Amino acid sequence: MNQYKDITLNGSIEDVVSFINNLLGQNDDLIIRHFKVFSEFPAVIFYFSALTDQVMINQEIMKPLMYVPEHLQNEKIEISVLKNIISDQALFYSQSKFERYLGHIAEAILEGKTVVAVEGMDVALLIGSRTVDKRAVDQPQTEQVIQGPREGFIEPLISNLGLLRYRLPTADFRVNITKIGTKTKSMVAVCYLEGVVNPELVKEVNKRLSAIDIDGILDAGYLEQFIEDNHFSPFPQIMNTERPDKTVANMLEGRVAILVDGSPFALIAPVVFSSFYQSIEDYTTRYLQGSFVRMARVVALVFSLIFSALYVAIISFNPELIPTKFAVAVAGGRAGVPFPAVVEILIMEVSMEVLREATIRLPQQVGGALSIVGVLVIGQAAVAAGFASPITVVAIALTTIGSFATPAYNAAFALRMLRFPLIFLAGIFGLYGLVVGLILICNHLLSLRSFGVPYMTPAIPWNIQGLKDLVIRAPFWWMKKRPPALFPLDTDRLGPDMKQIVLQKSDNALDPSKMGNQEEDK
């Protein structure tokens, strides 16, 4: 269509029909219908039946165009004023505009718009009539919470933007929409809060997006792989979420959200490592509960990364580090196992990964049963057959459960991948290999950046304000400032007197000692 992008309409509907037929005429769902505007001017209408609501087209587009308005029934309508009459008096439709370039007209039809061309007019009318079946707004499947909103993103971009605007009814909310993909022309929306986000961040996001030249963008994950800083790191440098409330919370801190039409996930940038083990439920519950659950989550994160490797290192090289009675019990359990500890752990780890993948791919009705029965049967059978010892099954179970406790799936997947090189190092060099592996991982984490923000902030570089929301979740009145690593324009999150108001002692309005002695009911 690029060869037609500078060619304009000449007023002949036959030329327009010929152009559309040559370009799109091989599609059986393309509707081309001739009619007369106001029963006088020959016209033709184009649309794809699969992308539009035909009842709406008949009732709200064709019917008003075919019948002369009552106040103009006895007047002569000239072609020179027909354009203004159609747009201002006949067609009561807000999403409409005139276009003169053939290339843009063809793109509009492909996007699901309805195009009306009238004989003698050098412009065509483009009407937004796209209607695509969509699923209802439902609870997020990957980020479920006990206390918090139950709404999740769906595929249409407009619906997702509505979920964000519902939570951000402010004039500072900005949405910049662009199209990426030479074939799919997917709409990509960059959302942020003006006056809060640093303009340099928005400029960098738009720069990276504009540099993408690909035939199609089918999901937000495509964009993530193009715009992240380190493409070879197992750790994600951009967060994806299907929760509108989590997206808004990050925008309020000064981050940018990226949404793609057709994807139920939003991308959040920039992020730090601590963002991936934090949940929106940490903030919707009281801070004592949120802090306790977050610390348990951190312990589970450590378990999922090093527990298997630590088990291999101690059993294979340093059994003297465990109590004597426990060492005897472990040795008794491993008496019939013909493999060394590292091979035993690897067999169970690979089996668990295969079982996990099979559970995800199976239908929902079968997957739940397989996950429970598979773990019990395979674990018991492995112990009975002598492939693994009971303590190995316990170690694998704790490691797997720890990986499930990480709220972000992509961050948990990174830890799952890193378990295997740590197991190899522990199996070859013992605790020394495990420590070297952890040092290499920490060194890699310290080298990562997300849009210039150090990945391990606020721990390194150290920041006292950010530490209030790292391992524990401090009360809201302690976190008066937005994360300084994002360099937001508006740094204040709370009002200047909010802490004093929250901590102010009440007057105990219903204190019995102040209300006087109340006579008991008789």
N, C-alpha and C positions, 0 to 999 in steps of 0.2 A: 504493500500500500504506500510505501514511501514515494513511489514515482507519481502518485496522485495527490500528495499532500499540499502542493502549491497550485493545483488546478481548481478553478472555481466553477460554480454552476452558471449555466448560460440561459436559464429560464425554460429549457425544454425538458419536460418530464420523461420523454422517450430516451433522451441521452442518459438521464439518471437511472432509469430502469435497465438500460443496456449495461451501464457501468456496474450496477449492483448484481445483475445476472452473471456477468463475466467473472466477478470477484467472488460472489457468495452463492451463485445459483445452483451449485451442486448439492446444496443442503435441502432436504425435504421439509425441514421444520421452518424454513424461511417463508414468511407470508408476504406476498406482494399483491395488493388489491387496489384497483382503480375505482375512484368515485368522484363525485363533484362537490366542491365546497359551495355551500349555499345554493345547491342545485344549478350552478352556473359555471363555475371555474373547474376545469379538469384537474384532478389531483391523483396522487398515488401514495399509499402508505406502506411502510416496510417495518417488519419486526420479526423476531424469532419467537415462535409459539412456546418453546421450552423455557424461555427466560422472562416471559411477560404474563400478566393477568389479562386474558382475552376479554373477560367480562368487563373489566375496567376500561379497556380500549374501546369496546363497543359503546358503553354507556357514557364515558367521560371524555372521549376524544372524537370518535366518528359521529356520534349523534349530535353534539353541539356544532360540529363543522358542517354537517349536511343540512341542518335547518337554519334558516335565516333568523337572526334575533328579532324579537317582536318590534322593537323600536326602529328597525331598519327594513321592515317588510315592504314598505311602499317607496323606498328610496333606491336610486341607482348606485350600485357599488362599483367603483373603479378599481382596476388592478393596482393602481398606485397607492391606494389606501387600504388594500386588503390585508397587508401585513399587520398594520396597527389594529385593524378591527379584530383579526384573529387573536392577537396577543392580549388586547385590552378589553374586548367586549364579548367575544364569543367563547373562547376557551378559558375556563376557570380552573387553571392548573398551575400550581406554583413552580414545579420543577420543569421548566421549559425555557428554551432559548433558541435563537436563530443561528445557523451556521452556513457558510458559503463554500467551504472547501470540501471536495469529494472525499479525501482521505479521512478527515474528521467525521464525516457522515458515516462512512463504513465502520470506523471504530466505535461510533455510538451504537450502531445496530448490534455489533458483536458484544458490547457491554450490557445489552438488554434494554436499550432505549428504543422508543418508537419514533420513526422519522416520517414526516409528512412533507412532500414536495408538491408545489402547486404550479401549474402551467403559467408562465409569464413572470414568476417571482425568481429572483436571482439568489435567494436564500431558502434553505429548508428548515423546517421546525423540528427540533429535537426535544422529545418529551421523556422524562424519567419515569418509566413504567416497569422497571425491573422488579420481578417478584420471584424469589427462589424459596423452595421449601426448606425449612430449618427446624432443628430440634428445639424444644423448650429450654429455657434457662433452668439448669439443674444443679445439684450439689456437685462440687468438684470431686473428681474421682481420685486424684493423686495427692490432694492436700486437704484431707478431712480433719475437722476439729470437733471438739465436744461443745465448746462455748464460743460462738462466733457466727457470722453470717453464713448462709447456706447457698449463696449464689455463686456461680462460676461462669467464666466466659464460654461463649459458643462460637460457631464458625463465622457468621456474617460480621464484618467490621463495624457496620453502623450500629448493630445491637450492642457490641462490646463498648463502643464509644458512649452509647446511652447509659450503660452501667457505670462508666466512669463519671459522666456528667451528673448522674443521679447523686453521686457521693461528693462531687466537687462543684456545687452551684456557685462558682466564683468567676468573676470577670478575668481573673489571672490565668485561667485554664486555657492553654493553647494547644491546637491540633494542626499539624502540618502534614498534608497528605501528598504523596508522590506515587508514581507507578514504576515498578521494577519488573523486568522480564520482557524480553522482546516478543515472546509468544503469549505468555499468560497475562502480561500487563497487570500484575497483582498490585492492588492498592496497599501502600504501607503508610501507616500513620505514626508520626513522632509526637508524643504527648509530654507536656511539661508544664510547670507553673512559672509563669513569668514573674520576675521580682524575687523568686526564691532560687531557682536554678541558676548556675553560673553560665552566662552566654557562651563562653568558650567551650563548654561541654556540648551544648546544643549544636554549635558550629562544627565540632569534631564529629558528632554523630551523623549530621547531614553530609559531611564530607565523605565519610566512609560509605554511607549508603549510596551516594551519587556515583561512587567509583565502581559499583557492582554492575557488571555487564554479563548477563546470563539469559538463557532462553526462557527459564521459568522459575518462579518462586512458589512452591506449593505449601510451605509451612514456615513458621517463624524460625525453626531450626536451621533452615537454609541461610538466613541472614546472620544467625549467631556464628556460623562457621566462617563467614566472610569478614565480620567486623571485630572479632575478638583479637586481643593483642598477641598472644602466644598460641599458635595453631597446633603445636606439638605437645602441649601440656595436658596431662590427664585431668587437671583441675579446671572446672568451668570458670571463666572470667565474666560471664554474663548470666544473670539469673533468669530462668523462665518460670512463669507461674500462671495458673488458670484462675486465680482469685482476684476479683476487682478490688476488694478491700486491701489486700496486700500490695497491689499496684499503686493504689492511692496513697497508702502509708509511705511507700518509697518515694513517690513524687513529692510528698510533703517534706521529706528530708532533703530534697534537692536533686533527685535522680531523674532520669529520662526513661519513659516507657515507649516501647516500639510494638505496634500491633500490625498484623498482616491479615488481609481479607482471606478467609478460608481457614484460619488457624485459631484454635481455642486457647492459645497460649500467648502471653505478653512477655516481651524481653525487657529486663530491667538493667540499666547500666548507669554508672559503674557499680560494682559490688566488691565486697571484701570476703575473706574466708569465713568470718564469723556469721555472715548473713545466711549461710547455708544450713546452719544448725539452729537458727532462730525460727520460730513459728509465730503466726499471727495470734495464736492462742496465748502466747506469753504475755501479750498486752491486754487481751480481753479479760483475763483473770487477775486476781489480786497479785501484787508483786511478790509476796512470799511464795505463793503457789507457782507463779511463773518462774521464779528464780530456782526453786527446787527442781522443777521439771527440766529446766535448761541444764542444770548441773548434771542431772541424770543422763541427759542427752549427750553431754560432753564425755561422760564416762563410757557410754555405749559407743561413741565414735572412736575412742581409744581402743576399746575392746575389738571393734570390727577391723581395725588396722593391724594390731600387733599381737593379739592373743594367740593366734595359730602359730606365728613365728616364734613367739616367746616359749610356747609349749615345746616346739621342736628343739629350740636351743637348750632348754633346761634338761629335757629328757635325753638328748643325744650327747651333750657335752658337760653339763653342770648339774647332775642329779643331786649333788651334795647341798644345793641351795634349798631343797624342799625338805620338810620334816621326815624323820626316819620312818615313822609308821605310814605316812602317806607314800613315801618312796617304795616301801614294801608292797603296798596295795597296788601302786602303778605297775611295779614289776610283775606282780601276780596277774594283773589284767593283760599285760603284754606278753605273757609267757607263750601263748600259742600263735602269736602274730609273726609271720615269716618276713615281714618287711621292716626296714628301718623307719624311724618316726617320720622322717621327711617324706618318704614315699607314701606312708600311711595317710598323712595329712593331705598330701596332694590328691590322692585317690578320692578322699572324702570331700575335699573342696571342689574338685571337678564335678563329682556326682551331685553336689548341692547346687552348683551353678547350672548344670543341665536340668535338674529338677525345677529350679526356679524359672528358667526360661520356658520349659514345657508348661508350667502352671500358668504363665502369662499368656501363652498362645492358645491354650485350650479354651473351649466355651466356658462361660462363667459358672454354669451349673456343675460342670465336671471339675473345673480348676480347683475349687475349694476342697473338694473331697480328695483330689490327688495330692495337694500340699500336705494335708494332715496324714492321710494313709501312707503316702510316699515316705515321709520322714520317719514314721513309726516302723513301717515294715522294712525299709531299706536299712535303717540304723540297726534294728534288732537282727536282721538277717546278716548284716556285715559283721556284727560281733559274734553271732553264732557260727558263721563260716570261717572265722579267724582272719578276716581281712582287716579288721580294726579292733582296737581295744575299747572298753567302755569309757575310759577317760578321754579318748580321742573323740568319740561321739559327743561327749559333753563339751569339749573345747570347740568343736565345729558348731554346735548348737548355740553357744554363747556368742561366737563370732557372727553367725548369721542373724541372730536376734539383734545384736548391736548394729548391724548394717540397716535393719528395718527401722530402727529408731531415728535415723537421720531424716529430717523432713524433706530435704531436696533430693530427688532421685538421682540427678546427674552427679551431685557431690558424693552420694553413697556409692555410686558406680565407680568413681575414681578411687575410692578407698578399697573397693573390691578388687580392682585391677592391681593396685599396689601391694596387696597381700601376697601375691604370688612371688614377685622378686624378693620380698622380705623373707618368705619361707625358704627360698633357695639360698639366700645369704646365711640365714640361721642354720640351715642344714649343712652348709659347707664350713662356716667359720664360727658357729655358735653365737653366744651373746655379742661377741666382737662384731660379727657380720650384721647382726640386728641393729646394733648401735650405729654402725657405719651407714646402713640403709636409712635409718631415721635421720641421720645428719644430712644425707644427700637430699632427702625429701624436704627437710626444713630449709636447706639452702635453696632448693628450687622454689619453695613457697615465698621465701624472702626476695627472690629475683622477679617474681611475677608482678604485673601491674594491670589494672583494669582502667583503661582510658586515663592513664597517668597516676591513678590512685594506688599506692602500695597495697599489695594483697593482704598483708598481715596487720594492717592498721586496724584498730588503735593500739594493739599490743606493741608492734614495731612498725613505724616509729611510735613511741609512747605518747599517749594523749589522755589526760585525766578525765576529760569530758566523755570521751568514747568508752573508757573503761567502765563507766556506770552502766553500760548496756552490752557488756562482753560476756563474761561467765555468769553473772547475775543480772537480773533485770531490776534496776533501781526504781523507786517510786517516780511517778511522772514529775512531781514537783522538784525532784533532784536533777532531772534532765531538762534544764531550761534552754539549752542551746541545741541547734541542729549539728549533725556531724561535721566537725571542722575540716575533715579531709576532703569534703566535697566543695569547699569554699563557696557556700551559698551566699547570695546577696543579702538575704534576710536571715540573720543568724539566730534570732530569738524565736523560741517555740512557745514560751509561756509569757504571760504578762508580768510586769515587774513586781507586783504585789501578790502573785498567785500563791507562792509558797507560804506566806504569812496567813493568807485566808484559809488555806487547807489545814494548816497546823494550829489554827486558832482554837482554843478550847471553847466548847459550846457552853451555853448557859444552863444545860440540863433542864430543859423546859418542862419535862414531865417527871422530874426528880420528886419522889414522895415526900422527902424532907422539906422541900420548898413549896409543894402544893398544899400542905396542911393535912391534918388527919381526916381521912375520908370515912364516913360512916359506912359500915359494911351493909350490904344488901340483906334485907330480912325477908 
